[in-house]
Amino acid sequence: MGRKGIQTKALIKSKAYQLFADKGFSKITMKDICEACNLSRGGLYRHYGSTQEIFEEILDGVAAETNVVVQDGIQGGVSAVELLDNLLERMQREMLDKTRSLSYAVYEYSCTCKSDFMLRMNYEAEQKWQSLIIYGIQRGEFLAVDAKTMADMILYVYQGIRMWSRVIPMDEETVGNIIKKIRKDLVREDETI
């Protein structure tokens, strides 16, 4: 694919991301995405065959970004606390900004698209968190917690708050308390800032 094709796909994903965040997954059509991108139907279908395909590529991209941060950090010997703080900062921003949240769209997607995609996404997220937790324990920066249990707790609290923030506004204090609790349950006292 040429440079123009790559730019067009990036535009499609960017515009579709905001549509999905605003209206969820079920209400967005290929026509909506065409209009948002100022593309003909043929122009859009040259790159994507469905809203499901676009949505899955968006989610893959978001997940890949954080997976790369963790894996590159571990391979580069970056402090586990620094990696954790980076991820927690991202989580905090996402939990507070429902205008950029795909949580409702993810819920709708999961109810309407019968595939193993979300199971794979969840598995990869669990692996990312477990690898970071194990890395932090091995470096002596994290407490000796059960990596699977802690990864589950982080993932499901985070996803629950993101979904709940679509129902009621989340304030900074509540989200900050959750982030502090995760950090307290992981980081050795002598490693806190």
C-alpha positions as CSV (number, residue, x, y, z in Angstrom):
1,M,0.0,0.0,0.0
2,G,1.3,3.4,-1.0
3,R,1.7,6.5,1.2
4,K,-1.7,7.9,0.2
5,G,-3.4,4.6,1.0
6,I,-1.8,4.6,4.4
7,Q,-2.9,8.2,5.0
8,T,-6.4,7.4,3.9
9,K,-6.6,4.4,6.3
10,A,-5.3,6.6,9.1
11,L,-8.0,9.2,8.4
12,I,-10.7,6.5,8.3
13,K,-9.6,5.1,11.6
14,S,-9.4,8.5,13.2
15,K,-12.8,9.7,12.1
16,A,-14.4,6.3,12.8
17,Y,-12.9,6.3,16.3
18,Q,-14.6,9.5,17.2
19,L,-17.9,8.3,15.6
20,F,-17.7,5.0,17.7
21,A,-16.9,7.0,20.9
22,D,-19.8,9.4,20.3
23,K,-22.5,7.0,19.2
24,G,-21.4,3.4,20.0
25,F,-20.8,0.6,17.6
26,S,-24.3,-0.3,16.5
27,K,-25.5,3.1,15.2
28,I,-22.5,3.7,12.9
29,T,-22.8,2.7,9.3
30,M,-20.3,2.7,6.5
31,K,-22.2,5.6,5.1
32,D,-21.6,7.6,8.3
33,I,-17.9,6.9,8.0
34,C,-17.9,7.9,4.3
35,E,-19.5,11.2,5.2
36,A,-17.1,11.9,8.1
37,C,-14.1,11.1,5.9
38,N,-15.5,12.8,2.8
39,L,-14.9,9.6,0.8
40,S,-17.0,7.8,-1.7
41,R,-18.4,4.3,-0.8
42,G,-15.9,2.8,-3.3
43,G,-13.1,4.8,-1.6
44,L,-14.0,3.5,1.8
45,Y,-14.6,-0.1,0.6
46,R,-11.2,-0.1,-1.1
47,H,-9.7,-0.1,2.4
48,Y,-12.4,-1.8,4.6
49,G,-15.3,-4.1,4.1
50,S,-17.3,-3.3,7.2
51,T,-17.6,-1.3,10.3
52,Q,-16.6,-4.4,12.2
53,E,-13.3,-4.6,10.3
54,I,-12.6,-0.9,11.0
55,F,-13.5,-1.2,14.7
56,E,-11.3,-4.2,15.2
57,E,-8.4,-2.5,13.5
58,I,-8.9,0.5,15.8
59,L,-8.9,-1.7,18.9
60,D,-5.9,-3.7,17.7
61,G,-4.0,-0.4,17.2
62,V,-4.8,0.9,20.7
63,A,-3.8,-2.4,22.3
64,A,-0.6,-2.7,20.2
65,E,0.5,0.8,21.3
66,T,0.5,-0.1,25.0
67,N,1.9,-3.6,24.4
68,V,4.8,-2.1,22.6
69,V,5.5,0.4,25.5
70,V,5.6,-2.5,28.0
71,Q,7.6,-4.9,25.8
72,D,10.1,-2.3,24.7
73,G,10.4,-1.1,28.3
74,I,11.1,-4.6,29.6
75,Q,13.6,-5.3,26.9
76,G,15.3,-2.0,27.5
77,G,15.5,-2.5,31.2
78,V,13.2,0.5,32.0
79,S,12.1,0.6,35.7
80,A,8.9,-1.4,36.2
81,V,7.5,1.5,38.3
82,E,8.1,3.9,35.4
83,L,6.2,1.5,33.1
84,L,3.4,1.1,35.6
85,D,3.1,4.8,36.1
86,N,2.9,5.3,32.3
87,L,0.1,2.8,32.0
88,L,-1.8,4.1,35.0
89,E,-1.6,7.6,33.7
90,R,-3.1,6.4,30.4
91,M,-5.8,4.5,32.3
92,Q,-6.6,7.6,34.4
93,R,-7.0,9.8,31.3
94,E,-9.2,7.2,29.6
95,M,-11.4,6.7,32.7
96,L,-12.0,10.5,33.0
97,D,-12.6,11.3,29.3
98,K,-15.8,9.6,28.3
99,T,-15.8,11.6,25.0
100,R,-12.9,9.5,23.8
101,S,-14.0,6.2,25.4
102,L,-14.8,3.3,23.2
103,S,-16.2,1.3,26.2
104,Y,-19.9,1.5,25.1
105,A,-18.9,0.7,21.5
106,V,-16.9,-2.3,22.8
107,Y,-20.0,-3.5,24.7
108,E,-22.2,-3.2,21.7
109,Y,-19.7,-4.8,19.4
110,S,-19.4,-7.7,21.8
111,C,-23.2,-8.2,21.8
112,T,-23.6,-8.0,18.1
113,C,-20.5,-9.5,16.5
114,K,-19.9,-13.1,17.3
115,S,-16.2,-13.6,17.1
116,D,-13.3,-14.5,19.2
117,F,-11.8,-11.1,18.7
118,M,-12.6,-9.8,22.2
119,L,-11.3,-13.0,23.8
120,R,-8.0,-12.5,22.0
121,M,-7.9,-8.8,23.1
122,N,-8.5,-9.7,26.7
123,Y,-5.9,-12.5,26.6
124,E,-3.3,-10.1,25.2
125,A,-4.1,-7.5,27.8
126,E,-3.8,-10.1,30.6
127,Q,-0.5,-11.2,29.2
128,K,0.8,-7.6,29.0
129,W,-0.1,-6.9,32.6
130,Q,1.2,-10.2,33.9
131,S,4.5,-9.7,32.1
132,L,4.9,-6.3,33.7
133,I,4.0,-7.5,37.1
134,I,6.4,-10.4,36.9
135,Y,9.1,-8.1,35.6
136,G,8.5,-5.7,38.5
137,I,8.6,-8.6,41.1
138,Q,11.9,-9.9,39.6
139,R,13.5,-6.5,39.7
140,G,12.4,-6.1,43.4
141,E,10.3,-3.0,42.6
142,F,6.9,-4.7,43.1
143,L,5.5,-6.7,46.0
144,A,5.4,-10.5,45.6
145,V,1.7,-10.6,44.4
146,D,0.0,-13.2,42.3
147,A,0.5,-11.8,38.8
148,K,-2.7,-13.3,37.4
149,T,-4.9,-12.2,40.2
150,M,-3.4,-8.6,40.1
151,A,-3.7,-8.4,36.3
152,D,-7.4,-9.5,36.5
153,M,-8.1,-7.0,39.2
154,I,-6.5,-4.1,37.2
155,L,-8.2,-5.1,33.9
156,Y,-11.7,-5.5,35.3
157,V,-11.7,-2.5,37.6
158,Y,-10.4,-0.4,34.7
159,Q,-12.9,-1.7,32.2
160,G,-15.7,-1.5,34.7
161,I,-14.9,2.2,35.5
162,R,-14.7,3.0,31.8
163,M,-18.2,1.5,31.2
164,W,-19.6,3.0,34.4
165,S,-18.3,6.4,33.3
166,R,-20.8,6.3,30.4
167,V,-23.6,6.1,33.0
168,I,-22.4,8.6,35.7
169,P,-19.6,11.2,35.5
170,M,-16.4,10.0,37.2
171,D,-14.6,12.6,39.2
172,E,-10.9,12.9,39.5
173,E,-10.8,12.0,43.2
174,T,-12.6,8.6,42.6
175,V,-10.4,7.7,39.6
176,G,-7.3,8.9,41.5
177,N,-8.2,6.7,44.4
178,I,-8.4,3.7,42.1
179,I,-5.0,4.5,40.6
180,K,-3.5,5.0,44.0
181,K,-4.9,1.6,45.2
182,I,-3.5,-0.3,42.2
183,R,-0.1,1.4,42.8
184,K,-0.2,0.7,46.5
185,D,-1.0,-3.0,46.0
186,L,1.9,-3.4,43.6
187,V,4.8,-1.1,44.4
188,R,7.1,-1.7,47.3
189,E,7.1,1.2,49.7
190,D,10.7,2.1,49.2
191,E,9.9,2.5,45.4
192,T,7.1,5.0,45.8
193,I,7.7,8.5,44.6
